[in-house]
């Protein structure tokens, strides 16, 4: 497995319940800030195999990227079960729910 893919998996597995990261932040933490689409591909192909909390990754505007009828509802429900409020349009308040890694443990 490619090192970038391993790092993406590690980052996604580390997102705590009730928090989210964006595709771009995951890509940056994994070593390539330009690889947001690669993160989406890894999520699509590896989530089941590696039991990834795929639902904790959203787009940079704070929205669920999946379409209605194509995963939107499942992601909405999973985030909601973790205490993340999502607007009916699928928007998450990044100021409240974005995982700020540098502040962990302080």
Buried (B, 14 or more C-beta within 10 A) or exposed (E): EEEBBEBBBEBBEBBEEBBBBBBBBBBBBBEBEEBBEBBBEBBEEBBEEBEBBBBBBBBEEBBBBBEEEEBBEEBBEBBEEBEBEBEEEBBBEBEEBBBEBEEEEE
